[in-house]
Amino acid sequence: MRAVLADLSTQRYLLTAAAQRLPRGTGKGAGWGRGGILRLTEDTPAPKLPDTPGWVRLRPELSAICGSDVGLAHAKLSMVLSAYYTEPRQIPGHEFVAVVDQVGPGVRRVKEGDRVAVDVIISCAQRGFDPVCRNCAAGMTNVCERFDQPGISGCGAPSLGFALTPGGGWAEMVIAHQSQCFPIMNMPSRRAVLAEPASVALHAALHWRGGGERAVVIGPGAIGLLTVAALRRLHPDLDIAVLSPNQFGSDWAMKVGATRVLPSGPAAVEVLAARDGGRILRPRMTKMPILEQGVDLVVDCVGSPDTIDLGMHLLRAKGVLVLAGTAGRQEVDWSLVWKRELTIQGTTDPGPEPELGGKRTTEQVVEWLGDPSYPVDGMVTHVFELSQWRTAIDTASKGPGASAVRVAMRPNPDLPLVGG
């Protein structure tokens, strides 16, 4: 089987990480260069269905490159989270749309030939644990307490796309449990492949229960844009401002439902105060002003020290900061959390949502993606063959510099892309 394989041995990871510090970006592509973390293989064993009922084998039709995949390629992942992502060899790709290739015993939800979107989280039930952990029993399968224990799934990670045995979307085949599969009929491939990031964005948006009229989303990447789209669907009258560093991101923010666009950095505080009112407080010996009477919600979809700091300076007292950006070690002054009694909410993988009546976010976004008014057409800006994986990762790494929002690959070029 052809697949892009990630080798996370300590030596390869450290060499790739060191290359990122070379001058003038000379080592930025080390993760997909000779001796790097990633390589294309022609003879990776195809995944086999577990002996227990309910499993299917899938052929990915289109597989996207997530920000965490870019972080993997650049050796910038959190070592703390390696406790959950335990496998030294992985097949990446957790955003994909696929065709059912084989069904095992007991499968009733899908049949061979069906096209499906996939909820990639593998929790206690799919791992075969009985009884399930307390979080799964409470309907919070996205924070299962056994993500590091493969069970019958063979997956030593929270989801597909971070393990070798079940595989991931950057390969010709991957296995999943039928409960993870959502039939999509003739949905265009470029919309369907957004189901996973859209469900992550919806989960982030649902952390806010209302109680205000102004929100700021930091970062017009795919997750930021899909968060704007989710907030707009959930709260039609919400004032949603997006912080964007360039015109490319600004144009996309307005397309998906933003009310307005703000500049990045301290200028965002100044502009909000000038347009909406609110006093500006200027601390001594720091560059970031504080917006008194600030906004109600900030969703940070970048996750850098600067954006986290900015988010806290934009919020009103009792405001909510949702951290939807990349996980990592951050050096941030958290004093405003104490002084203004802010709520800091982390957000992770999607799952069943009480606000949706227990419906999984993936199920909800599949419905949204089937609605032409859900404004995501064109968000998959680039598509490459799997053999062009290096160019694909390089393009995704450049982001707006390459006019890229979501970059995708075709592991099985014989499968036609629905909708072109």
C-alpha positions, -999 to +999 in steps of 0.1 A: +000+000+000+012+035-008+013+058+022+031+088+037+047+075+068+058+096+098+088+083+118+088+100+152+120+084+165+139+107+188+168+111+164+147+121+134+125+144+155+154+163+170+172+167+137+141+181+121+135+204+151+171+216+149+168+223+112+140+248+118+165+271+135+188+273+106+192+308+091+170+322+063+147+292+064+172+268+048+159+240+070+122+246+070+115+217+046+136+193+066+106+173+078+099+161+043+135+161+031+161+133+032+163+119+067+133+138+079+102+127+098+081+120+067+086+097+037+065+081+010+064+043+010+051+019-015+050-012+006+032-003+039+010-032+049-027-025+042-047-023+074-067-053+083-102-054+099-102-063+136-117-097+144-146-081+162-178-069+145-185-034+132-154-024+113-150-012+077-121-005+054-121+028+035-103+042+005-097+079+010-110+100-019-095+133-007-074+139+024-066+174+038-035+187+056-043+201+090-023+226+111-013+198+134+001+179+103+022+210+095+033+211+131+044+174+127+063+181+095+082+209+113+087+190+145+068+215+166+044+193+184+039+193+222+060+167+239+035+167+268+008+153+244+031+124+233+017+107+264-016+103+243+000+100+209+022+070+218+031+055+184+066+061+170+054+053+135+022+069+122+002+074+090-010+110+091-043+123+077-073+128+100-093+150+077-106+129+048-136+118+028-136+082+017-154+053-001-163+021+018-141-006+003-149-036+026-174-042+054-168-067+082-194-087+101-221-069+119-219-037+098-253-022+092-247+015+090-229+016+056-223-007+027-196-011+001-194+018-023-209+043+001-191+077+004-186+087+040-173+115+062-155+102+092-155+112+129-120+101+135-121+099+173-117+064+187-130+061+223-137+033+247-165+017+227-145+014+195-115+001+215-136-026+230-135-016+266-164-026+289-172-009+311-163+024+294-144+051+312-164+077+332-160+104+305-173+081+278-202+071+301-210+108+306-211+113+268-178+130+266-161+106+242-138+134+229-119+133+263-119+095+267-096+084+295-081+055+274-067+073+244-033+058+250-046+022+252-052+006+217-076-021+227-090-040+198-086-009+175-048-011+175-048+027+177-024+041+203-037+077+198-070+096+202-079+093+166-072+080+131-043+098+114-019+094+143-014+056+143+000+029+121-024+000+126-057+016+116-039+041+094-048+076+083-060+095+053-025+099+037-027+063+025-046+042+000-066+025+028-076+031+064-100+013+087-127+027+109-156+015+130-190+019+114-201+043+142-175+067+129-189+068+094-215+093+081-229+087+046-228+118+024-244+106-008-233+130-036-219+158-015-190+175-034-157+161-023-142+195-015-170+202+009-171+168+025-134+168+033-140+197+056-163+177+080-135+171+106-122+206+109-157+220+107-167+197+136-137+209+156-147+245+149-183+238+160-171+223+192-150+254+199-180+277+192-202+257+215-180+264+245-196+299+245-232+299+258-240+334+248-244+363+272-230+391+251-231+407+217-194+409+205-170+382+196-134+383+182-119+354+163-081+355+161-067+339+129-083+335+095-069+300+088-093+271+082-102+265+118-107+303+124-129+306+093-149+275+101-153+289+137-167+321+123-192+301+101-203+281+132-208+311+154-228+328+126-251+297+123-255+295+161-258+332+168-272+351+137-271+385+154-236+382+169-211+409+160-181+388+149-148+405+143-118+386+128-082+396+134-064+391+101-028+400+092-034+402+054-060+409+027-063+372+018-075+363+052-097+394+055-115+385+023-121+350+034-133+361+069-160+383+053-170+355+030-178+330+058-198+354+079-176+379+098-192+412+106-159+431+102-121+426+101-096+441+125-058+445+123-036+422+143-016+431+174-021+461+196-038+480+168-069+457+173-074+472+208-071+508+194-096+501+165-122+484+188-121+513+212-124+539+184-153+521+168-173+507+197-162+528+226-145+517+258-115+531+275-080+521+268-057+514+298-019+515+292+002+495+316+038+506+322+066+488+305+044+467+283+033+473+246-002+458+248-030+482+259-060+469+277-095+475+264-118+483+293-154+474+285-141+449+260-157+420+240-176+391+254-158+362+236-124+357+220-116+325+201-079+322+196-073+300+165-035+306+164-023+298+199+009+318+201+020+338+232+012+370+214-023+360+204-032+346+238-020+378+254-040+399+229-071+379+236-070+386+273-064+423+267-095+424+244-119+408+268-143+425+293-143+414+329-160+379+331-153+373+294-144+340+278-112+331+260-115+298+240-081+284+230-086+267+197-050+272+184-021+248+183-012+232+217+023+240+230+043+255+258+036+292+261+051+320+282+022+343+289+014+368+317-019+355+330-025+384+354-057+396+336-073+362+342-070+369+380-078+406+378-108+404+355-120+369+364-117+356+329-127+321+319-100+303+299-115+273+280-094+248+262-110+230+233-101+197+217-117+170+196-154+170+187-179+147+201-215+145+214-228+179+225-255+186+251-263+219+232-271+197+202-293+173+221-265+148+223-259+148+186-223+146+175-207+176+160-197+156+129-233+147+123-243+183+126-217+197+103-225+170+077-260+185+076-245+220+073-222+209+045-252+195+026-267+230+027-253+252-002-257+283+019-231+270+044-203+293+030-173+269+025-170+266-012-135+272-024-119+267+010-100+237-004-077+258-025-052+232-036-054+195-045-023+173-053-017+137-060-002+117-032+030+114-052+032+152-049+031+151-011+062+172-006+047+201-027+014+197-008+030+200+026+052+229+015+021+247+001+002+241+034+031+254+054+032+286+034-005+292+040-016+327+029+018+331+012+007+305-013-030+316-013-038+284+006-066+278+031-069+240+030-046+219+009-056+183+001-042+152-015-057+123-035-044+089-022-066+071-048-066+090-080-089+064-096-117+076-073-133+106-091-138+138-071-175+145-068-182+180-080-149+184-097 
